[in-house]
Amino acid sequence: FSAGVAIGLFYYSVAEPVWHYKGWGGARWAHGNKGYGNDNEDATHALMISWYHWGLHGWIPYTTMGAVLAIMSHRRGFPLTIRYIFWPLIGERCYGWIGDAVDVLSIVTTIFGVCTSLGLGAMQVNQGLQRLSHGFYQGVNYNIPADEKYSTPLCGGTGQTCGVGKEAYGIQTNVPTQIFIIVVITVVATVSVISGMDRGIVNLSRFNFALGMFLMFAVLFLGETYFCLDLIVQTAGYYVFYFMKVAFQTDAFERLGKAALGLGGAPDGKGGSDSWLSGWTIFYWGWWISWAPFVGTFLEIF
């Protein structure tokens, strides 16, 4: 759970606001799309949308599942499995093939959620290792030799091809490297599980938690501390203010597409892209729901 959530939080806490702030993907509130406003407003709104995606709405599937499991397990005395939350609807059928199908489906959805987190994590680690191997800092690769054959150092990456006389340098961002990273992560996780709850998992969790706290406090106290605290308060207020608006936003006009399609899209070409909602909010919905059986069970236990 810690690793799965951290893969999203520690990466998207930076990547998502920057992405929205720059207006990539056609965010509807970017002043370049709506025709008015300024960069400060874009930055605040970008952080507010990140609050929306990772705030209360993100925890609704988890808390709903946890609450129902707690009621059926602790109050009604049923075993702690997903099938019994449907007891009020299907009754004795929970003991038949319908109940089995519900449990299997909950396991499959959890696997989908774990695979999503693991895949995203492997790509993040791969990209980080690639930048470290190239000595990337402030847009400059300091470790790459000044040799003509390394003039395209990323040509070994996915979708890239090295030209004649060219070679890739260092770690590349590609599928074989990501598969290797997944294997290493799987081995570490397996060793942790085999070592038992009191030795492997608990110590790995403590190390993970300590590392995460160190990174968070380093950003807070080594940077502009007052700015960070001010911005947290400011964007939290924006989140509360815009809560109902963004919760009911469906991008109805944006999804009509461009005016040239003839479906009623905005003639001025402003207002954002028709793919933003599906690429962000809907993607998060699927990710959260897939984790709901696991996290709901975790919350119910505690």
C-alpha positions, 0 to 999 in steps of 0.5 A, spaced: 500 500 500 505 504 501 509 503 495 503 503 491 500 510 493 507 513 493 508 511 486 503 516 485 504 521 490 511 522 490 511 523 482 505 526 480 505 531 486 510 534 482 509 532 475 501 533 475 501 540 477 507 542 472 503 539 466 497 542 468 500 549 469 503 548 462 497 547 459 499 540 456 494 536 454 489 542 453 487 543 460 481 548 459 483 553 465 490 555 462 489 562 460 492 560 453 486 556 452 480 560 455 483 567 453 484 571 459 488 570 466 495 570 468 500 565 470 499 565 477 492 563 476 494 557 472 499 555 477 494 556 483 488 552 479 493 547 477 495 545 484 487 545 486 486 540 480 491 536 483 488 536 490 481 534 487 485 528 484 488 526 490 483 529 495 477 527 498 474 524 491 480 519 491 479 516 497 471 515 496 472 508 493 477 506 499 472 508 505 466 506 501 469 499 501 472 499 508 465 502 511 461 496 508 466 491 509 467 493 517 459 493 517 458 486 514 464 483 518 464 486 525 457 487 526 454 482 522 459 476 523 461 475 516 468 473 514 472 478 511 471 477 504 468 482 498 462 477 497 459 478 503 458 486 502 452 483 497 449 479 502 443 484 503 442 484 495 443 477 493 443 473 500 444 466 500 447 466 493 453 469 496 455 462 498 454 460 490 458 461 484 456 469 484 459 470 490 465 466 488 465 470 481 465 477 486 471 474 490 475 473 483 473 479 480 476 483 486 482 479 486 483 481 478 481 488 479 487 489 485 492 485 480 490 491 475 491 496 480 498 493 482 500 492 475 498 499 474 502 502 480 508 497 478 508 499 471 508 506 472 514 505 478 518 502 473 518 507 468 519 512 473 525 508 476 528 507 469 527 515 467 531 517 474 537 512 472 537 514 465 538 521 468 543 519 473 547 515 468 547 521 463 549 526 469 543 530 467 542 537 471 538 543 469 538 541 462 545 539 461 548 531 461 555 532 464 557 525 464 556 524 456 563 524 453 564 529 447 564 524 442 560 524 435 558 517 436 554 519 443 551 525 439 544 522 440 545 518 447 538 516 448 537 513 441 537 506 445 530 508 448 523 506 446 521 508 439 528 511 438 533 508 432 541 509 432 543 512 426 550 510 422 556 511 427 551 513 433 551 509 439 547 510 445 550 512 452 549 509 459 542 507 461 536 507 456 529 508 457 526 502 454 522 496 455 528 491 457 530 496 462 523 496 465 522 489 465 529 488 469 527 493 474 520 490 475 524 483 476 528 486 481 522 490 485 518 483 485 524 479 488 525 484 493 518 484 495 518 476 495 524 476 500 520 481 504 514 477 504 518 470 505 521 474 511 515 475 515 511 480 517 515 482 523 522 482 520 521 483 512 515 487 511 515 491 517 522 493 516 521 495 509 515 499 510 519 503 516 525 504 511 520 506 506 516 511 510 523 514 513 525 515 506 519 519 504 518 523 510 526 525 509 524 527 502 518 531 504 521 535 509 528 536 505 523 539 500 520 543 505 525 546 509 531 546 504 527 550 499 522 556 500 519 554 506 514 560 507 512 560 500 510 552 501 506 553 507 503 559 504 501 555 497 498 549 501 493 554 505 492 558 498 490 552 494 487 548 500 482 554 500 481 554 492 480 546 493 474 548 498 471 553 493 471 549 487 470 543 490 462 542 487 464 545 481 470 540 479 466 535 482 460 536 477 465 538 471 464 533 465 467 537 459 461 537 456 463 542 450 470 540 450 468 533 448 464 536 442 471 536 439 473 542 434 468 546 431 470 543 424 467 536 426 460 540 426 458 537 433 457 544 436 465 545 438 467 552 440 468 556 434 473 560 437 478 554 438 478 555 446 476 552 452 481 546 452 482 539 449 476 533 449 481 528 451 483 532 458 478 529 462 479 522 460 486 522 460 486 525 467 480 524 471 477 518 468 484 515 469 484 516 476 477 513 477 479 507 474 486 507 478 482 508 485 477 503 483 482 498 482 485 499 488 478 499 492 478 492 494 485 492 497 485 498 501 478 497 503 480 491 506 486 494 509 482 500 512 477 495 515 482 492 519 484 498 522 
